[in-house]
Amino acid sequence: MKVAYEAGPTGYCLHRQLTELGIECQVVAPSLIPKKSGDRVKTDNRDALTLARLLRSGDLTPVWVPGPEDEALRDLVRSRFDAKADLLRAKHRLSKFLLRQGLRPPAGTKAWSAGHRAWLSQLVFSHPAARVVFDDYRRVVAAAEERVHWLEEQLRQCAPSSRQAALIAALQALRGIGFISAVTIAAAVGDLRRFQTARGFMAFTGLVVSEHSSGQTRRQGGITHTGNSNIRHVLVQAAHNARRTPHRSWANANASKDCRPT
């Protein structure tokens, strides 16, 4: 027996249950399911029949199903990205509140730098209600920052004992890729060997150009944005980091001097 269902918020529990029962199960990517352009009716029954026909014809594209350990690491990575998004929203709420109050940091002050935080601590409001709002927004920002730091620390504790530890360490040898980027890539990809070529990996990340060509006309657009958005984000950031000349800290410079043969 062979069955298939669409990947979604229910995860892979059903896949594991069916596999344990000896039933061959495929989890397919919804965006890669062939659809008729004129089909405007969507129901559960019609979707099930369509999946069954496509499964029988071999036209479905299965996704990689992570094991429980890989999925747990992926969920921890996603939790960290959620925390970063919440932190960004909290900072935006505070900055927009200050704009409504007509308050702007001194010229040349980088947002959320030490100078910017010192400026925030010196602000005075004439109305008590405004002060309450300001203090509340700052507490939310501080709590969101603490949450991000805690999750990153948990990642650093969990990653070395995971199945992906070797891949995470190897990825950090590449210029522009740090620990967070490496663990994000490893959690999203799982096994790099399932990609036969670099083009296949880039298509998986959605970092290849879209194309609409016909006959002698070739039109290329922006990237496809398919797949995991987190891995796409860290790869773009890694590319930007790799463009810059790396700077060695004073400690690293002195450590390298101490290691020189005498």
C-alpha positions in Angstrom: 0.0 0.0 0.0 1.2 3.5 -0.8 -0.3 6.8 0.5 0.5 10.5 0.3 -0.6 13.7 2.1 0.3 17.3 1.9 3.0 18.8 4.1 1.4 21.2 6.6 1.0 22.3 10.2 0.3 18.7 11.4 3.9 17.8 10.8 5.2 14.3 10.3 3.5 12.3 13.1 1.1 10.7 10.6 4.0 9.7 8.4 5.8 8.0 11.2 2.7 6.2 12.4 2.0 4.9 8.9 5.7 3.9 8.4 5.6 1.9 11.6 2.6 0.0 10.3 4.5 -0.9 7.2 2.7 1.5 4.9 4.7 3.5 2.4 3.9 7.1 2.9 5.0 10.2 1.0 4.7 13.8 2.3 4.4 16.1 -0.7 5.1 19.8 -1.1 1.8 21.6 -1.7 3.4 24.2 -4.0 4.7 21.4 -6.3 1.4 19.6 -6.8 0.3 19.9 -10.4 -2.9 21.8 -10.8 -5.3 22.5 -13.7 -5.5 26.2 -14.5 -9.2 26.0 -15.0 -10.0 24.1 -11.8 -11.8 26.6 -9.5 -13.4 24.1 -7.1 -11.5 22.9 -4.0 -12.8 20.4 -1.6 -11.2 17.7 0.6 -12.7 14.9 -1.5 -11.4 16.5 -4.8 -8.0 17.1 -3.3 -7.8 13.4 -2.1 -8.7 12.1 -5.5 -6.2 14.4 -7.1 -3.4 13.2 -4.8 -4.4 9.6 -5.4 -4.2 10.0 -9.2 -0.9 11.9 -9.1 0.6 9.4 -6.7 -0.4 6.5 -9.1 1.1 8.4 -12.1 4.3 9.3 -10.2 3.8 13.1 -10.6 4.2 14.0 -6.9 7.3 15.6 -5.4 8.0 14.2 -1.9 9.7 16.3 0.7 12.5 15.2 3.0 11.0 13.9 6.3 13.2 14.7 9.3 13.6 12.3 12.2 12.3 13.3 15.6 15.7 14.6 16.7 16.2 16.6 13.5 12.6 18.1 13.8 13.3 19.1 17.4 16.4 21.0 16.4 14.5 22.6 13.5 11.7 23.7 15.9 14.3 25.2 18.3 15.8 27.2 15.3 12.3 28.4 14.3 11.6 29.4 17.9 14.8 31.6 17.9 13.7 33.2 14.6 10.2 33.9 16.1 11.9 35.5 19.1 14.0 37.7 16.8 10.8 38.8 14.9 9.1 39.6 18.2 12.1 41.6 19.3 12.1 43.6 16.0 8.4 44.4 16.5 9.0 45.5 20.1 11.8 47.8 19.0 9.6 49.2 16.2 6.8 50.0 18.6 9.1 51.9 20.9 10.7 53.8 18.1 7.3 54.8 16.6 6.1 55.9 20.0 9.2 58.2 20.3 8.5 59.6 16.8 5.0 60.5 17.9 6.4 62.3 20.8 8.8 64.2 18.5 11.9 62.6 20.1 14.8 61.6 17.9 18.2 60.3 18.9 21.3 62.6 18.4 22.6 62.8 14.9 25.0 59.9 14.1 23.7 57.7 16.8 23.2 54.1 15.6 19.9 52.6 16.6 20.2 50.3 19.7 23.9 51.0 20.1 25.3 51.8 23.5 24.9 55.5 22.8 21.3 55.0 21.7 20.4 53.1 24.9 22.1 55.8 27.0 19.9 58.4 25.3 16.8 56.3 26.0 17.7 56.2 29.7 17.8 60.0 29.9 14.5 60.7 28.3 12.0 62.7 30.4 8.2 62.9 29.7 5.9 65.7 30.9 2.8 63.4 31.2 2.8 60.4 33.5 0.8 58.3 31.0 3.5 58.8 28.4 6.2 57.7 30.9 4.2 54.5 31.6 4.0 53.7 28.0 7.7 54.3 27.4 8.7 52.2 30.4 6.4 49.4 29.2 7.8 49.3 25.7 11.4 49.3 27.1 10.5 46.3 29.4 9.1 44.4 26.4 12.2 45.1 24.4 14.4 43.9 27.3 12.4 40.8 27.8 12.5 40.0 24.1 16.3 40.4 24.0 16.6 38.1 27.0 14.4 35.5 25.3 16.6 35.7 22.1 19.8 35.3 24.2 18.3 32.4 26.1 17.3 30.5 23.0 20.6 31.1 21.4 22.3 29.6 24.4 20.0 26.6 24.3 21.0 26.2 20.6 24.7 26.2 21.6 24.0 23.5 24.2 21.8 21.3 22.0 23.7 21.5 18.7 27.0 19.7 19.8 25.0 16.6 20.9 22.8 16.5 17.8 23.1 14.3 14.8 24.0 17.4 12.8 27.0 18.4 15.0 29.6 17.5 12.3 27.8 19.4 9.6 27.3 22.4 11.8 31.1 22.5 12.6 32.0 22.0 9.0 29.8 24.9 7.8 31.4 27.3 10.2 34.7 26.8 8.3 33.2 28.7 5.4 33.7 32.4 5.3 30.7 34.4 6.3 28.9 31.6 8.2 28.8 31.6 12.0 27.1 29.3 14.4 23.6 30.6 14.0 23.8 30.4 10.2 25.3 26.9 10.4 22.7 25.5 12.7 19.9 27.0 10.7 21.2 25.5 7.4 21.8 22.1 9.1 18.3 22.0 10.6 16.6 23.0 7.4 18.6 20.8 5.0 19.2 17.7 7.2 21.4 15.7 4.8 23.3 17.7 2.1 24.0 14.5 0.2 20.4 14.4 -1.0 21.2 17.3 -3.4 23.1 16.0 -6.4 24.3 19.4 -7.6 24.7 22.9 -6.2 21.9 24.1 -8.5 19.6 21.6 -6.8 20.5 23.0 -3.4 20.0 26.6 -4.5 16.6 25.7 -6.0 15.7 24.2 -2.7 16.6 27.5 -0.9 14.6 29.6 -3.4 17.7 31.6 -4.4 17.5 31.0 -8.1 16.0 33.5 -10.5 12.4 33.0 -11.7 11.9 32.7 -15.5 8.9 33.1 -17.9 10.2 32.3 -21.4 8.4 31.3 -24.6 9.8 30.9 -28.1 12.5 33.4 -28.7 11.6 35.5 -25.7 13.4 34.9 -22.4 12.2 36.8 -19.3 13.9 36.4 -16.0 12.7 37.9 -12.8 13.6 37.9 -9.1 14.4 34.9 -7.0 11.7 32.3 -6.6 11.4 32.6 -2.8 10.4 28.9 -2.5 11.3 26.7 0.4 12.5 27.6 3.9 12.7 31.4 4.4 15.1 31.1 7.4 17.8 29.3 5.4 17.4 31.8 2.6 17.8 34.7 5.1 21.0 33.3 6.6 22.5 32.5 3.2 21.9 36.1 2.0 23.4 37.4 5.2 26.4 35.1 4.9 27.0 36.3 1.3 27.0 39.9 2.6 29.4 39.0 5.4 31.7 37.2 3.0 32.1 40.4 0.9 33.8 42.2 3.8 37.3 41.8 4.9 37.4 39.8 8.2 38.8 41.6 11.2 40.9 39.7 13.8 40.3 40.7 17.4 43.2 41.8 19.6 42.8 38.5 21.5 43.0 36.4 18.4 45.9 38.4 17.1 47.8 37.9 20.3 46.9 34.2 20.5 48.3 33.7 17.0 51.5 35.4 18.0 51.8 33.1 21.0 51.5 30.1 18.8 54.3 31.1 16.5 57.3 28.8 16.6 60.3 30.3 18.4 
